[in-house]
Amino acid sequence: SLDLSKRGIMLEYIQNFAKEFLEKTEKKDILIISHFDTDGITSAAILGKTLKKLDRNFSFKIVKSLDKETIENLSKTKTLVFLDLGSSNIKDISDLKNNIFIIDHHEITMNFTLPENVKIINPHLYAKEELSGSCLTYLVSRELVKKDSASANLAVIGMVGDIMEKKVGPMTSTILGDADITIKKGILLYPSTRPLNKALEYCSNPYIPGVTGDAVGASNVLREAGIEFNKKGYKALIELNEDEMEKLVTAIALRMPDHEKMSEFLGNLFLVKFFNKLEDARELSALINACSRMGDSNTALLLCMGNETARKNAEAIYIKYKQNLIEALKHMNTHPKIEGKQYVIMNAKDKIQDTIIGTVASIMSMSALYKEGTVVITMAYNQDKIKVSSRICGRDKKDENSKNLKQIMDEITELIGGESGGHKFAAGCVIGKDKEEAFIELVKKKLDYEVVKI
């Protein structure tokens, strides 16, 4: 069980939050508003399963982003629960008169007193341990109903989806203890349960030059690593012995521009019980994410709620998504970029979908193509708006003195308009299409200034 002496005030807040939630949602209609990425979808599913057990009336609203207009158009009578979002919009949310609960882990600035009707759980307010939205939601659900391995599994998938599996503190360890999982050390290549040649060909994180998107290149790596094709085909990653794993890591490292960055792609592979069999959490995260990125968050949510038909539909969507992503990566390699001393800007315009551009930014930042500390910014059109995503290369190694991307995005949208949010090392914004050149010039000025200042 959770130890209050070690978790301190964070657990106290979670317990009080859960108690108040129980009291204020009895015989009330609840609307869950959650983010459309893996962390948000798994958070929504965890709370949905919990509310079912509590016999509460609830519905879902899955959103790509939360802006003032969306907030103003929410139900005026239902209890509102914001998951994996809300911290960047805390002032607008606080203007609502509903009973409101927020479970979020994004950076927050509290420069005013919250009204009585708004309750929030956010580690940035009172804890040092970093937690994903799904892990926070599970910890609240754990107080509302007893611990549940299926929901803990979803929390692990959400954690992996938000690339937080290397930040396992005491509270996350509790969740791992509740989950039905197997952990194996190795290269963070997914799916770890499928034939290696296909896993390598479709692998985008890490992006391996000459292998990703290249079936022949994938086979060459395996041959160099001494992993043979047999009657059943190639082994899966989780089937490799220690010697084979080491040889595969070496063969991949030789293809990386920066061999030292290989350490970022080594760690724990999480295999979780899903639909009664062990599945790669990273692959499940990608499956859920793909549905939302392809405009079908409902299928992603139904999948996490355990719907068999949704599983088949999700796999079909995932195949199409992977094809789109490979095309986007090819475009990334050939498209001209704006490069500064410590930044690179890729303006894909209408050549890459806005729902995929964040994934492209993440892949670029972890691809070993750019030096540690380089800021990667990607842009893509969405009708009359532009979706912007920013990442810092080598995020896991960054210290507290590195650039704050959320602050940069906030400052720019303050000047030219738009909505911004995210974290210090991964942030984004949505701006008007007419502000395209102004945004690029402001980014260049800010990042050139940051280089000089540092």
Protein Blocks (a to p, Z undefined) as FASTA:
>chain_A
ZZfklnmmmlmmmmmmmmmmmmmmgopacdddddfbfklmmmmmmmmmmmmmnopacddd
ddfbdcfklmmmpcfkbccddehihjlmmmmmmmpmbdcddddfbdcddfbdcdfklccd
dfklmpcbdcdfklmmmmmmmmmmccdfklmmmmmmmmmmnopmlmccfklmmmmmmpcc
ddddddddddfkbcfklmmmmpcbdcdehkgopaklmmmmmmmnopacdfkopadfklpc
fklmmmmmmmmmmmpmblmlmmmmgccdddddeehiacdfklmmmmmmmmmmnopaklmm
mmmnopaklmmmmmmmmmmmmmmmmmmmmmmmmpccdddfkbccddekjmbcfklmmmmm
mmmmmnopacehiacdddddehjaccdddddehklmpcfkbccfklmmmmmmmmnopade
ddfklccddddfklmmmmmmmmmmmmmmmmmmZZ
